[in-house]
């Protein structure tokens, strides 16, 4: 695992000192070694976290003639098989590193080499003979890559803060990206919050030559044809793929463990690890003092079931002290407050291990969210005459504003408000955190004028319309794999772990596993009101029933409690500060109304968090306030 950076130009020499600054801003991603490759028009930089071939695998790595160089962030799990095939064709390897297979595969197959890779990666490859730069990202977007291109030059880096070490990149906010962030909690690819900076989309290859670049997609998840297997056979199929994906991710020369949330996905991963790993597993969990958010008892039960060496940490409101560090590492504003416990569980694990497996991706393959049930029900209501649906919507609108998140009242309002919408719009509303009326009342000045005609939910609607998945459940899964998974969940895990020099591996995101799951009938995933049914069938009798049959909680924090308590003075100080008001983004009275609503017990803490993170992001990335001064 590494952090990578570089710059190429068609018209002037590249200053290696700039790339070294970019590279060394990524030292947390690679504390074990640093490397560079430089010629007149190109410079590549890499920081390495050594996990495979610890002693000899430093990068950049080259082919035999040293006319092809590669720097890679990630892991190629099938590298041994690929290396054996390449050696049989006459290629000579200098190391036993997984990254080295990339340069030799490139000699054989050009940029189509990506189809042979099984793993997570973002890499940069320089072909000296063709004066060509190739950037590529893994299929689902586990590993990040930002880039900026202008006047025949291209700069890239694993994180935005590192990319901005290039002084030629102007720091100007992209209002349309910020508008989408305030709706979805994240800035979706290919946008970034800095105007002109882009994120290479998942499953994409960027090829640069002579000052021009082009991008092409190389993979997409398909939900047809369906594999209409019986329920018992589907369970066996899922169980087999899970074990294979976990076993592949146990390749390491450094200590490894697992995150354990108390949910089905992480429990299934730990169960599969327990059948393969000799000795006690190391597992790590985070909890809260607030009972309705605390999953520690459930995680503890799983750890005890498999004899794990288990470590726990309780997170409290003072955990917000890590926010400046998160602002820097996330680069774009990131409004998912579970970034806080994610950071702390990674910090906890990094004291004992260098690699941690997790359950990310299980929900998006096996339909684990409650919205997959509720939205599927709403789809069936499309056949109800519109006047009746309109009447139901009016009843829902009359339901009092909910005070408690995910309460019955909140669900009724969401469900009723969605009845008059198209399927794509309905799902976009379900995935949005800032209601459109609230957006119109909140925005002000040039910000409001710039985004007045924009639709922040269009990202979801476009993904819905682009999907050819055959059922409502499959369509929702497809949209989440295209948007929510790479934009929110994978960013959260990558940043939380790499900020602590820890590698996260996600068996459920193995693309072979995902392709198998996508072709299972949706009826095997959502059975009545039971979500993730096929996965639960696969691990029933292995994972405790109390884990399989409990309601899904999600990895969330008691933010409303914190904001009515210990965080109240800080959030008010920041959001009502003259610097914030003079920014001109929001109407001060509208902001104060949201803050007062939280005090009165209404569930608007997510809006406050979005505004708080945005302001701190602006101070850090636009104003240039040092990380150490963000909380002062």
ABEGO torsion letter per residue (X at the ends): XBBBBEBBBAABBBBAAAAAAAAAAAAAABAABBBBBBBAABBBBBBBBBABGAAAABOBBBBAAGABBBBBBEBBAAAAAAAAAAAAAGBBBABABAAAAAAAAAAAAEAAAAAABBEBBBBBBBBAAAGBBBBBBBAAGABBBBBBBBGGBBBBBABAAAAAABAABBBBBBAAAAAAAAAAGBBBOABBABBGBBBBBBGBBBBBBGGBBBBBBABBBBAOBBBBBBAAAAAAAAAAAAAAAAAAAABBABBBBBBBAGBAAAAAAAAAAAAABBEBBBBBBBBBABAAABAAAAAAAAAAAAGBBBBBBBBBAAAAAAAAAAAAAAGBBBABAAAAAAAAAAAAAAAABABBBBABGAAAAAGABAAAAAAAAAAAAAABBAAAAAAAAAAAAABBBBABBGBAAAAAAAAAAAAABBAAAAAAAAABABBAAAAAAABBEAAAAAAAABBAAAAAAAAAAABABABAAAAAAAAAAAAAAAAAAAAAAAAAAAAAGBBBBBAAABAAAAAAAAABBAAAABBEABBGAAAAAAABGABBAAAAABBBAEBBBBAAAAAABAAAAAAAAAAABAAAAAAGABBAAAAAAAAAAAAAGBBAAAAAAAAAAAAAAAAAAAAGBBAAAAAX
